[in-house]
């Protein structure tokens, strides 16, 4: 069975992500960090939009948001465009928690990079720049 480049990329990224999460000293459970990251990426969002983006149900997302709100990591406020709806935003404490988690995960990846040659590091840097640029174009809607 032939594995496509896309499959390999997703597999390696997923494995690296899981490995880093398992070995890092995280400040919150992975599900909470995933939701904080999603809110960080999307900005102020309705619960239904978060549920759709997370491939979860609205009741599940409501429970998760309430949990984060109880911890002071997110706020819910009225949507100025639609008074019937609420928007979920990250608090400064939520941003700090997400930053600490990202730093902890990055720390455990450092030893993987330490043994790389300058050429390998340059190749990795180039690949990261390409992928970041492609994702930025996707978000801006300028690339199919």
N, C-alpha and C positions, 0 to 999 in steps of 0.2 A: 504494500500500500504506500503510495507516494503522499508525503505531507507537503502541503503548499507552504510558501514563504509566510503567508498570513497566519496559517495555523501554527507554524513554528514560533513566530513572533509572539502571538497571543499566549502560547504555552509557556515560553520562557518568561514573559512578563508576569504571568499569573503565578508561576512557580517562585520567581524571585519575590514577588509581593507576599505570597503566603510564608515563604521562608523568613523574610525580614520581619513579618508580623509575629511569627512564632518565637523568634529569638530576641526581639526588642522588649524593653521594659516600657510597656505602653501605659499612658495615664488614664485610659478608659477602655471599655470593651470595644472590640473591632466593629460591631454593628453601630455603635454610637459614633465612632470615628468615621465610618463610611458615610453616615448621614451628615455629619459636620462637613466632610469633604464635598458631598453633593451640594449642600447649601452654599459652600464657598464657591463652587464652580458655577452654580446657577444664579446666585444672588437671591434677594428676597423672593420667596416662592410660596404658592398656595400648596396646601397639603396634597391635594389631588395631583398637582404637577410633580411634586416630590415622589409620590407613589408611582406615577407613570414612569418617571426617570429611573426609579429603583426597581421596577418590575415587581412591585408589591401592591397589596390592596390598600385602599384608603383607610379602613379601620386599623390595619397594621401600622401604617404610617402615622396615624393619629396617636396611637399608643406610644410609638417611638418619640414623636415630637413632644408629647406630654412628659415623658421621662426626661428628655433633654431640658425641657423648660423647667421642670422641678429641680434640676441640678444647676440651673442658672446659665446653661450653655447656649440656649436660644430664647428668643422672645417671639410672641405672636402679637400682631397688631392689625388693626383694620386696614384693609386695602383701600387706598384713597380713590381708586378707579371704580370700586364696587363695594359699597358699604356692607354688603351681606357676606363678603369673603374676608378671610384673614391671610396675612402674609407671615411667613416664618423667616426670621433673620437671626444671624449668629451674633451673640454678645461678645464683648471683649474676652470674657472667660472662655467662651467657645473657641475663639480664634487662638487664644493661648494654648488651650488643650490640643487643638489640631496642630499647631506649630511644634509643640513638644513631642507629639506622636511622630510627626514627620522627621524631626531631628533624631529621635530614638531609632527609627527604622533606618535612616541614612547611616547612623553610626555602625549598625551591624553589617552594612554592605561594604564599608570601607576595606575590611580585610580581603574581600574578593577582588578589589581593585588594586590593592597594594602590590600584588605579584605581577601586574601587567607591565609589559614593555611600553616605552614611549610611543611606539608605533601603534600598539593595541589601544592605548588610551586615546591617541589622536583619532583612530578609527571609530572608537566608541563616541567620542565627542562629536564627530561629524555626523554619525547616525542619529544621535540625540537631537542635534540642531535640525536635521532634515525632518525628523518625526515631529518635533515641536512646531516647526513651520507649517507642516501639513495639517496638524491639528488646529493651529490658529486660523488657517484658511477655512477649515471645516466650520469652525465656530462662527466665523465672519460670513459664512454662506457664499464664499467665492470659489469653492471647489466642490465638485460633485462627490 
